[in-house]
Amino acid sequence: MLLFLVYLELEYPLQIIRLTCILPHCQNGQQKMTIFLQEISSRASSFNKVNVIPNCERAMPYVSVGSGTMLTYSSLGQKYGVSAGYWAYDSVGTLVMVTAPHNVMSAQTPVFVGNETFGVSGPPYFGGKVDAVYIGGIRSGFTPTRFVSGWNFNLVSKSYTGLVVGSTVYCKGYVSGCQTGTVLDTNYTARYQGTDIIVKDCVLTSAKAEHGDSGGLVAGNGTSSSRYVAGIISGGGMFNGEPRMIYTKAGNIITTLGGSIY
Protein backbone atom coordinates (compact mmCIF):
# COMPACT_ATOMS: atom_id res chain seq x y z
CA MET A 1 0.00 0.00 0.00
CA LEU A 2 1.20 3.48 -0.80
CA LEU A 3 1.07 5.78 2.22
CA PHE A 4 1.78 9.41 2.93
CA LEU A 5 4.19 10.17 5.74
CA VAL A 6 3.22 13.58 7.10
CA TYR A 7 5.24 15.71 9.50
CA LEU A 8 3.84 18.52 11.67
CA GLU A 9 5.97 20.43 14.18
CA LEU A 10 4.62 21.92 17.41
CA GLU A 11 6.73 24.46 19.26
CA TYR A 12 6.57 24.46 23.05
CA PRO A 13 8.72 26.69 25.27
CA LEU A 14 12.33 25.50 24.91
CA GLN A 15 11.49 22.55 22.68
CA ILE A 16 9.97 21.46 19.38
CA ILE A 17 7.90 18.29 19.10
CA ARG A 18 7.45 16.61 15.75
CA LEU A 19 4.31 14.61 15.14
CA THR A 20 4.48 11.87 12.54
CA CYS A 21 1.22 10.82 10.90
CA ILE A 22 0.84 8.02 8.36
CA LEU A 23 -2.12 8.45 6.03
CA PRO A 24 -3.30 6.04 3.29
CA HIS A 25 -2.91 7.19 -0.30
CA CYS A 26 -6.40 7.40 -1.78
CA GLN A 27 -8.51 9.31 -4.25
CA ASN A 28 -8.31 13.05 -3.51
CA GLY A 29 -5.63 12.11 -0.97
CA GLN A 30 -3.73 15.39 -1.25
CA GLN A 31 -6.89 17.44 -0.59
CA LYS A 32 -7.86 15.26 2.38
CA MET A 33 -4.34 15.50 3.77
CA THR A 34 -4.46 19.31 3.60
CA ILE A 35 -7.79 19.36 5.48
CA PHE A 36 -6.35 16.99 8.08
CA LEU A 37 -3.30 19.20 8.64
CA GLN A 38 -5.44 22.30 8.94
CA GLU A 39 -7.61 20.66 11.58
CA ILE A 40 -4.59 19.47 13.57
CA SER A 41 -3.06 22.94 13.41
CA SER A 42 -6.31 24.54 14.58
CA ARG A 43 -6.73 22.19 17.52
CA ALA A 44 -3.06 22.36 18.57
CA SER A 45 -3.09 26.15 18.49
CA SER A 46 -5.90 26.21 21.05
CA PHE A 47 -3.59 24.86 23.73
CA ASN A 48 -1.80 27.29 26.01
CA LYS A 49 1.79 28.09 25.01
CA VAL A 50 1.70 25.94 21.90
CA ASN A 51 2.68 27.45 18.57
CA VAL A 52 2.23 25.55 15.30
CA ILE A 53 5.26 26.34 13.15
CA PRO A 54 4.00 27.54 9.76
CA ASN A 55 5.05 25.95 6.48
CA CYS A 56 6.82 23.02 8.14
CA GLU A 57 4.50 20.20 7.12
CA ARG A 58 5.43 18.04 4.16
CA ALA A 59 4.29 14.77 2.62
CA MET A 60 6.11 11.98 0.86
CA PRO A 61 5.33 8.46 -0.30
CA TYR A 62 6.08 5.86 2.35
CA VAL A 63 6.16 2.29 1.14
CA SER A 64 8.22 -0.85 1.67
CA VAL A 65 9.40 -2.17 -1.69
CA GLY A 66 9.97 -5.91 -1.78
CA SER A 67 10.92 -8.54 -4.33
CA GLY A 68 8.45 -8.83 -7.19
CA THR A 69 7.20 -5.24 -6.97
CA MET A 70 6.36 -3.80 -10.39
CA LEU A 71 8.85 -1.18 -11.56
CA THR A 72 8.08 0.91 -14.64
CA TYR A 73 10.11 3.18 -16.88
CA SER A 74 9.93 4.68 -20.36
CA SER A 75 12.27 4.35 -23.32
CA LEU A 76 11.81 5.95 -26.73
CA GLY A 77 8.25 6.87 -25.86
CA GLN A 78 7.22 3.38 -24.80
CA LYS A 79 6.46 2.27 -21.24
CA TYR A 80 8.04 -0.92 -19.88
CA GLY A 81 7.55 -2.96 -16.74
CA VAL A 82 10.07 -5.12 -14.88
CA SER A 83 10.13 -6.70 -11.45
CA ALA A 84 12.12 -5.70 -8.40
CA GLY A 85 14.73 -8.33 -7.59
CA TYR A 86 16.44 -7.69 -4.28
CA TRP A 87 18.02 -4.87 -2.31
CA ALA A 88 21.79 -4.46 -2.43
CA TYR A 89 24.60 -1.98 -1.82
CA ASP A 90 26.59 -0.59 -4.72
CA SER A 91 30.38 -0.33 -4.74
CA VAL A 92 30.35 2.79 -2.52
CA GLY A 93 27.80 1.44 -0.05
CA THR A 94 24.68 3.18 -1.38
CA LEU A 95 21.41 1.27 -1.13
CA VAL A 96 20.10 0.14 -4.54
CA MET A 97 17.51 -2.18 -6.04
CA VAL A 98 18.60 -4.86 -8.52
CA THR A 99 16.55 -5.59 -11.64
CA ALA A 100 17.03 -6.57 -15.30
CA PRO A 101 17.52 -3.90 -18.00
CA HIS A 102 17.69 -6.23 -21.04
CA ASN A 103 18.69 -4.11 -24.04
CA VAL A 104 16.05 -1.43 -23.36
CA MET A 105 16.83 0.48 -20.18
CA SER A 106 19.59 3.07 -20.41
CA ALA A 107 21.50 4.86 -17.65
CA GLN A 108 19.86 7.75 -15.81
CA THR A 109 16.36 6.52 -16.58
CA PRO A 110 13.70 7.44 -13.98
CA VAL A 111 12.04 4.36 -12.49
CA PHE A 112 8.61 4.38 -10.87
CA VAL A 113 6.59 2.42 -8.33
CA GLY A 114 3.00 3.17 -9.22
CA ASN A 115 2.89 6.87 -10.06
CA GLU A 116 5.69 7.76 -7.67
CA THR A 117 9.33 8.21 -8.66
CA PHE A 118 11.30 5.38 -7.05
CA GLY A 119 14.84 5.98 -8.27
CA VAL A 120 17.14 6.30 -11.27
CA SER A 121 18.95 3.56 -13.18
CA GLY A 122 22.71 3.26 -13.13
CA PRO A 123 24.76 1.86 -16.02
CA PRO A 124 22.94 -1.21 -17.41
CA TYR A 125 24.77 -4.46 -18.13
CA PHE A 126 23.36 -6.79 -20.77
CA GLY A 127 25.86 -9.28 -22.11
CA GLY A 128 28.87 -11.18 -20.86
CA LYS A 129 27.58 -12.98 -17.77
CA VAL A 130 24.92 -10.54 -16.59
CA ASP A 131 21.59 -8.95 -17.37
CA ALA A 132 21.37 -6.52 -14.47
CA VAL A 133 21.22 -2.89 -13.41
CA TYR A 134 21.25 -1.06 -10.08
CA ILE A 135 18.42 1.37 -9.41
CA GLY A 136 19.91 4.05 -7.20
CA GLY A 137 18.96 7.50 -5.99
CA ILE A 138 16.14 5.87 -4.04
CA ARG A 139 13.59 8.49 -3.12
CA SER A 140 13.20 9.21 0.57
CA GLY A 141 10.22 7.35 2.00
CA PHE A 142 10.78 4.10 0.09
CA THR A 143 12.16 1.53 2.49
CA PRO A 144 14.00 -1.76 1.88
CA THR A 145 12.81 -5.12 3.13
CA ARG A 146 14.21 -8.65 3.13
CA PHE A 147 10.77 -10.19 3.59
CA VAL A 148 9.35 -11.87 0.48
CA SER A 149 5.56 -11.81 0.63
CA GLY A 150 3.76 -14.80 -0.81
CA TRP A 151 6.67 -17.05 0.07
CA ASN A 152 6.74 -15.60 3.59
CA PHE A 153 10.46 -16.01 4.07
CA ASN A 154 13.21 -13.50 4.70
CA LEU A 155 16.31 -13.19 2.58
CA VAL A 156 19.57 -13.86 4.38
CA SER A 157 21.45 -10.58 4.83
CA LYS A 158 24.83 -9.87 3.24
CA SER A 159 25.05 -13.27 1.55
CA TYR A 160 24.01 -15.14 -1.59
CA THR A 161 24.07 -18.72 -2.82
CA GLY A 162 25.01 -20.70 -5.90
CA LEU A 163 22.63 -23.51 -6.79
CA VAL A 164 23.50 -26.89 -8.29
CA VAL A 165 21.54 -29.03 -10.74
CA GLY A 166 18.52 -30.48 -8.98
CA SER A 167 18.21 -27.59 -6.50
CA THR A 168 14.82 -25.97 -5.94
CA VAL A 169 14.37 -22.31 -6.89
CA TYR A 170 11.86 -19.92 -5.34
CA CYS A 171 11.01 -17.06 -7.69
CA LYS A 172 8.84 -13.98 -7.60
CA GLY A 173 7.91 -11.61 -10.42
CA TYR A 174 5.02 -9.19 -10.63
CA VAL A 175 3.29 -11.11 -13.47
CA SER A 176 3.64 -14.77 -12.45
CA GLY A 177 3.90 -14.15 -8.72
CA CYS A 178 5.52 -16.89 -6.65
CA GLN A 179 6.80 -19.78 -8.75
CA THR A 180 9.04 -22.73 -8.01
CA GLY A 181 11.05 -25.14 -10.14
CA THR A 182 14.22 -27.18 -10.41
CA VAL A 183 17.67 -26.19 -11.65
CA LEU A 184 18.38 -27.94 -14.97
CA ASP A 185 21.68 -26.36 -16.08
CA THR A 186 24.09 -24.06 -14.21
CA ASN A 187 26.20 -22.98 -17.19
CA TYR A 188 23.55 -22.06 -19.72
CA THR A 189 24.11 -19.59 -22.57
CA ALA A 190 21.04 -17.48 -23.27
CA ARG A 191 20.41 -15.96 -26.68
CA TYR A 192 17.84 -13.20 -26.59
CA GLN A 193 15.16 -13.02 -29.25
CA GLY A 194 15.41 -9.99 -31.51
CA THR A 195 19.03 -9.27 -30.59
CA ASP A 196 22.51 -10.64 -31.24
CA ILE A 197 23.23 -10.52 -27.52
CA ILE A 198 24.07 -13.60 -25.53
CA VAL A 199 24.51 -13.91 -21.78
CA LYS A 200 26.73 -16.74 -20.59
CA ASP A 201 26.91 -18.65 -17.32
CA CYS A 202 23.19 -18.35 -16.66
CA VAL A 203 21.05 -20.91 -14.83
CA LEU A 204 18.24 -22.73 -16.63
CA THR A 205 15.31 -23.91 -14.50
CA SER A 206 11.87 -25.50 -14.88
CA ALA A 207 10.14 -22.59 -13.14
CA LYS A 208 7.52 -20.47 -14.90
CA ALA A 209 8.35 -16.91 -15.97
CA GLU A 210 6.60 -14.50 -18.31
CA HIS A 211 7.19 -11.10 -19.86
CA GLY A 212 7.30 -8.62 -16.99
CA ASP A 213 8.82 -11.07 -14.50
CA SER A 214 12.31 -10.08 -15.66
CA GLY A 215 14.40 -8.71 -12.83
CA GLY A 216 12.40 -10.59 -10.23
CA LEU A 217 13.91 -12.54 -7.37
CA VAL A 218 15.36 -16.04 -7.55
CA ALA A 219 16.19 -17.53 -4.14
CA GLY A 220 17.25 -20.93 -2.89
CA ASN A 221 18.77 -23.06 -0.16
CA GLY A 222 18.29 -22.13 3.49
CA THR A 223 15.07 -22.94 5.33
CA SER A 224 11.35 -22.33 4.79
CA SER A 225 11.63 -19.08 6.75
CA SER A 226 15.03 -17.87 5.55
CA ARG A 227 16.48 -18.29 2.06
CA TYR A 228 19.44 -16.92 0.11
CA VAL A 229 19.46 -14.67 -2.93
CA ALA A 230 20.49 -16.74 -5.96
CA GLY A 231 19.97 -14.17 -8.71
CA ILE A 232 17.36 -12.37 -10.80
CA ILE A 233 15.04 -13.56 -13.56
CA SER A 234 16.44 -12.80 -17.00
CA GLY A 235 14.05 -14.63 -19.30
CA GLY A 236 11.44 -17.33 -19.61
CA GLY A 237 8.82 -19.02 -21.72
CA MET A 238 7.68 -22.42 -22.90
CA PHE A 239 9.95 -25.09 -24.44
CA ASN A 240 8.26 -28.15 -25.92
CA GLY A 241 5.22 -27.36 -23.80
CA GLU A 242 7.22 -27.09 -20.57
CA PRO A 243 7.94 -23.87 -18.64
CA ARG A 244 11.50 -22.60 -18.53
CA MET A 245 13.06 -19.73 -16.62
CA ILE A 246 16.61 -18.37 -16.98
CA TYR A 247 18.30 -16.34 -14.29
CA THR A 248 21.47 -14.31 -13.88
CA LYS A 249 23.61 -15.43 -10.95
CA ALA A 250 23.95 -13.08 -7.98
CA GLY A 251 27.68 -13.76 -7.86
CA ASN A 252 28.12 -12.60 -11.45
CA ILE A 253 26.11 -9.46 -10.73
CA ILE A 254 28.34 -8.57 -7.80
CA THR A 255 31.50 -9.35 -9.75
CA THR A 256 30.41 -7.12 -12.64
CA LEU A 257 28.55 -4.29 -10.92
CA GLY A 258 30.35 -4.35 -7.57
CA GLY A 259 28.75 -4.02 -4.17
CA SER A 260 27.09 -6.59 -1.94
CA ILE A 261 23.74 -8.04 -0.85
CA TYR A 262 21.67 -5.87 1.51
GISUL-V657410 format. One record per backbone hydrogen bond with DSSP energy under -0.5 kcal/mol. NH is the residue of the N-H (numbers start at 0). CO is the residue of the C=O. Records with the same first field share a line. If there is no record, write none. Layout:
# GISUL-V657410
NH->CO ; CO
This chain:
# GISUL-V657410
2->0 ; 61
3->22
4->59
5->3 ; 20
6->57
7->18
9->16
10->50
11->9 ; 14
14->11
16->9
18->7 ; 16
20->5 ; 18
22->3 ; 20
24->1
25->23
28->25
31->27
32->28
33->29
34->30
35->31
36->32
37->33
38->34
39->35
40->36
41->37
42->38
43->39
44->40
45->41 ; 42
46->43
49->46
50->10 ; 48
52->8 ; 50
55->52
57->6
59->4
61->2
62->140
64->62 ; 142
65->63
67->83
68->65
70->81
71->111
72->79
74->77
77->74
79->72
81->70
82->213
83->68
84->97
85->97
87->95
88->259
89->93
92->89
95->87
96->134
97->85
98->132
103->100
104->100
107->120
108->105
109->107
110->118
111->71
112->115
113->111
115->112
117->110
118->110
119->135
120->108
121->133
124->131
126->129
127->197
128->126
129->126
131->124
132->98
134->96
135->119 ; 133
138->117
141->138
142->62 ; 140
144->64
147->152
148->146
150->148
151->147
152->147
153->224
154->145
155->226
158->155
160->228
165->182
166->163
168->180
169->218
170->178
171->216
172->176
173->211
176->172
178->170 ; 176
180->168
182->166
183->203
184->203
187->201
189->187 ; 198
191->189 ; 196
194->191
198->189
199->127
201->187
202->246
203->184
204->244
205->181
212->209
214->232
215->212
216->83 ; 171
217->230
218->169
219->227
220->167
222->225
225->222
226->153
227->219
228->158
229->217
230->217
231->247
232->215
233->245
234->245
236->243
238->241
241->238
243->236
244->204
245->234
246->202
247->231
249->229
252->248
253->249
254->250
255->251
256->252
257->252 ; 253
259->88
261->86
